[in-house]
Amino acid sequence: MDGYVASRLHHQLREEVRHFAETEVQPLIPAMEAARTVHHELSRLIARQGWLGATIGRDYGGMGVGHLGKTIIIEELSRVSGAMGAMVQASQLGAAKIVHFGSDEQKKTWLPAIAAGDCLPTIAVTEPESGGHVLGMNATAVRDGDDYLLNGRKVFVGNSHVGDLHGVVVRTGPGAKGLTAFLVEPWRPGFRVGDQKPTMGLHGFSFGELFFDDCRVPAANRLGDEGDGLAVAYSSSVLYGRANLTAVSLGIHRAILEETTRFCGERHRYGAPLHELPSVKLKLGRIQSRLMTARLAAYHAVHLLDQGLPCDAELMNAKLVNVESALDSARDAMEIHAAAGLFTDRPIERYLRDAHHIFAPAGTSDVQLLRLAEVALGASKGQWSERLADVVRMEPAL
């Protein structure tokens, strides 16, 4: 299905990640489901595989495999554990801000550490009162000599409880030009991570709250210039967030199909496998069709991104199609499983719970539809994939 863009080495990467996921991640899922909290050791083990550096160039110690390679990594991890796929996608999202906006010194300091798995970065934009409305944020940074003092609160920060470097967008002035981004180490005085709250799914992953109370950060930790914060937030969400979450949904969707076909082969009704029932076969056909369409949308979008071509609309559509189709397929799968799907001895209920977590980040489906309507009307306001094309394009490593 992916042969028109994936190379032999992409397939080798897939097999490498799949083997790791099935041998190292799969056995820990029961413990993660029982604990319902972040799994520090597994997060670090995955980071040490070098996969956080998928879109970091080889001159900084990264893999340089581009967005398609990154998609394959996240997809294969998410096929086994949506939580660990989410962990990797959040870290790669955190790396993006440094790749695109970091100074030479910041890149030399942080990108090799991220690529080696010694640093798990995050990005913190969302606030309780503003949600996805970036310009509605209230957290502030005020210049104080060679430092800035940060105050405020961020929520839904991926990798909040394992993060080593938080990319924080705050307000330094009014309006769209009044947002600025900073790199904040967790040991800075005045910084605090909130208690992790139990969630519906993605057990093993953390997306919590960060608090800043006169948190003193050197001016050297500023990403770009004052006023670049909106670009940091939007480009990270559009170019990385939508593609990354698409990959998580795609992996969960694959797991839904595989588990459901396995179940239908094991269960018998009226002297034949469950999948011989016409109503069940129709549902399986719908799941298969959705998955094929979703995967094409995902791979096409990131292939364009790797080529440095305009693709904001394709990325929006890929996230929309993958999230909605995974949720629809999860419901069909639960109906096929019937009462058996309600018990935790099979993973289908976990897939349903995990799939719901991918709906809101980087824009809900309604947000994607509104942006796509602007494309249809010729009213879109430029494309981040064009503005940052030179940085996005990766070396032909695969």
N, C-alpha and C positions, 0 to 999 in steps of 0.2 A: 504493500500500500504506500510505502514511503520511498520506493525505489527511484522515483523521478528526481529526488533531491538528495537522498542519503547515499553516501559512498560506502565502500567496503569497510573503511575504518570507522565510520559511524556505527555500522553494525557490530563491529568489535567492541566499541564503547558500550553499546547497548548490552551486549553479553556480559561484559565486565561488571556493569552496574547491577544487572539482574542477578548475577551470581552472588554478589555481595549482599543485595537486599534479601535474597532467599536464605542465605546462610547466616548472616550476621544480624539482620533486622527482624526477620520473621520470628525467631525464637523469643524475642523480647516483647512482642506485642501484648501477650497476656499480662505481663507485669506493668506495662504502660497503661493498659486499660484499667487495671485494678488500682493503680496509684493515681491516675488522672492528673498527673503533674509532669513538669518538664523532665526529660531524661538527659541529664548532663553528660554522662559518659558516652552514650551513643551519639549524641550531637557532636562531641569532640572526635569520636572515632570516624564518623562520616566526613567531618571537616578535613581530617588528616589524609583522606584519599585524594585530595587536591581538586575536588569537584567545585569548590566555591570559586575557583579561579577559571571557570569555563570561559568567561568573556574578558578575562585579564590577559593582556598580551604576553608572549613568551619572554620578552625583554624584562618583564617584571616577575618572572617565575610562574606565570599563569599557563593555562592550557591553550588559550587562543583558538578554541574550537567554535566560537561564535554562538549565536542564539539557537541554531539548530542542535548543536551539540549539547547546549545547556538544556534545551527542551527534552532531549532524550534522557539525560541524567535525571531530571526532575520527574519525568513520566515514569521511568522504571522504578525509582524509589517510591513514588506515590502508588504504583500498582500493588506494592506490598504494604506500605504504610503512608497514608496521606499526611500524617504528622511529620514524618521525616522528609517527605517531599516538600512540605511547607517550610521546614527548617532550612533546607538548602535554598529554596526560592527566596526566602526572606534575607538570607545572608548575601546572595547574589544581588538582590535589590539594594542592599546596603553598600555593596562594592561599587555599584553603578555611579553613585554620586561622586566618588573619588576618581573613577575612570574619566568622567566627563568634565568635572569641575575642580578637581584637585590641582594644587600647585605641583611643580616638579618635586619639591621636598616632601609634600604629603604623599605623592605617589610612591616615591622611593621608600618612605617610612612604612606605609600601610599596605600597599598592594602585594609585595612579596609575602608579608605575614598572612594576609588573607588567603593567598594562593596556596601557601603551605599548610593552612588549617590552624595556624597559631592565633588567628584573630577572627572572631565572628562579629561582623558588623551589622548594624540595624539602620533603619531610617524611621524617624519619628516626626510625623506631620499632624495626624488627626488629634483633635481635642474634643472633650465631652460636649461642648455647646455648639461646635461648628460642624462636626461630622466630616463629610466629604467636601464641605465648602471651605476650601483652603484659605480664601481671603477673609474668612470669618474668624480666624484664629486670634487668640489674645495673649498667648505667651510672649514674653518680651526679652530683648537683650539690650542693655544700655552700656555704652562705652565708658570705661573707667581706666584711663591711662593706657597701658599696653594690654589690658584685659577687657573682657565683657562680663557683665553680671546678668545671668539668665534667671528668669522667674516664670513659673507657670507649670502646666501639667500636660502630658501627652498620653493618649490612650490607644489601645489596640496596636501596640508596637510589637511586630514579629521578632521573636528571639529576645524579648525583653529581659528574661532571667538568665540567659546564657551569653548575652552580648558583651563584647569587649570594647566596642567603639560605636557610640550612638551618633548618627547623623541627624541633627535636630534643626528643624526650620522654625524660626521664631520671628516676631515682629520687631524691627528696628526703626520703623517709621510708618506713616500712613499709606494706605492704598496698595496697589499691586507692586509698586517699587519699594515698598517698605518691609519686605520679607528677606531674611538673610539666613544662611545655613551655617552650622558649626559642627565640628567633630568634638564629641564630648566623651572622655574616658570615664568609666564608672567610679573611679577612685577620687574624682574631683570633689572637694568639699561643697556641700550644698546640693549634691545629687543623691537621689534615692529611688530605688525600684519598689513599687508597691507589691503587696502580697499577691501571689498568684491565686486567681479565682477559678473554681471548677467550671468546666465548659461542657457543652453538648458533645463535642467530638474533638478530633485532632489531639488525642491524649498522648503526651510525650513532647508536645510543642507548647511554647508559651507565647502569648500575645497580651501583654499587660500594660501597666501604667508606669510612667516615669515622672518624677517630681523634681522641680528645680527651685531652690530657695536661696537666692543670691549665690548661685553656682558660678564660681569664677573660672572663666575659660580664656586662655591667651588669645590675642588677636591672630596669632599664627595658626590657630585652629579654625579660623573662618574659611569656609569653602567659597572661593571666588570673591567677588566684591560685595559690599553692602548693596542689597537690592536684587541679588541673583537668586534669592531663596525660592521665588515662584518658579523659576526655570528648573531649579534642582528638584522641587516637588513634582512638577508636571512631567518633566522628562523621565524621571525615575518611574513614575506611575505608568505613563503611556508606553514607553519603550521597553521597560523591564517588567513592571508589575502585571500588566495585562498578559504579556507573553508567559510569564512565570506561572501565574494562576491558571492560565489555559492549560499548561503542562500538568499541573496538579490535578485538575479536573479530568484531563485525558487519561492519566494513570488510574484514577479511581474508576473511571468509566470502563477501562479495559478489565479491571478486576471484577466489576459488576458482571460483565458478560461471561468471563471465565468461570466465576463461581456459580453463576446461574445455570450455565450449560452443564457444569459438573453435577450440580444438584439434580437437574432433569434426567441425567443419565443414571444416577443412583436410585432415584425414587421410581416406583412402578405403580401404575393405576390400570385396572382392567386388563392385567396380564401383559402390559407393555410399558416401556419407559415413559416417564411423564411427558417428554417432549413429543410423543406421538399424538397427544391431544391437540386438535386444531387450534383451540384457544391459546394454548401455551406456545405452540409453534409460531403463531402470529406475533405474540409478544416478543419472542426471541428474534424474529425477523426485524421487528421495529428497533430493538436494541442494537442489533448488528448494523442496520442502516444508519442509525444515529451515530454510532461510533465511527463508521467509515467517513461520514460527512464531517464530523467534528475533527477527526484526525487530519483530513485534507485541509480544512480551514486553518488548523494550528500550524501545520508544516509549511503551508504556502505563505502564511504571514511572516514567520521567522526566516524563511528563505529569502523573502524580499528584504527583510531587515538586514540580513547578512550581506546582501548585495548593495546595500546603501541606497535602496530605492524607496520612494515615498510609499508608506504602508500604514499610516495611522488608522485608516478605516479598516484595513484588513486585520489589524491587531484588535480593534474594538470588536469587530465581528467574530473573531476567533474566540475571544473571551465570552461573548454573549452565547454563541452556539455551543461551546463546550460546557459552560456552566448549566445552561438550561437543558441540554440533552442528557447530561449526566444525572441531573435531578429527575428528569422524566424516566430515564432508564432505571434508576434506583427504585422508583415507585413501581414500574412494571415488574422488576425483579422481586420486590417484596410481595406483590400480588401472586406471582408464581410460587414463591416459597410459602405463602399463606401463613398459618400459625407457626410453622417451623422457622420462619424468618425473624420471629420475635425473640428467639432465644440466642444467647451469646455464644453457643457452641459452634455457630456458623458466623462468618464475618459480614453477612449481607447487611445486617442492621448497623454495623460500624461504617460501612461504605455510605449508607444513607445519611448518617449523622455527619460524617466527614464532608460529604458533598455540599451540605448546607453551609459550611464555613467559607466556601469559596465564592459565595454569591455577592457579598458586600464589598470586599477589598478591591481597590483600583476601579471602583465604580460599579454600582449595581446594574442589573440588566436594563432598568429604565434609563439610567445614565448613558449606557452604550447606545440604546435606541435613540435617545435625544441627539447624541453626537452624530449618529449615522443619518438621522433626518437632516441635520445641518449639511452633511455631505451631499445628500440627495438634492437639497435646495441650493447648493452652491454657496452656502453661507459659512463654511468652516473657516477657522482663523489661522490658517497655516498649518504645517505639519512638523512635529518634532523629529520625525524620521528624516526629513530633509535638512533641518537645521543642524543636526548632529551626525549626519551621514558619514563624514570623514572619520569620526571617532568610533562609530558603531561598526564599520566594516572591519572584519577580522581577517587575520592571515589565513591562507588556505591550508590549515594544518591537517585537515581530514579530506 
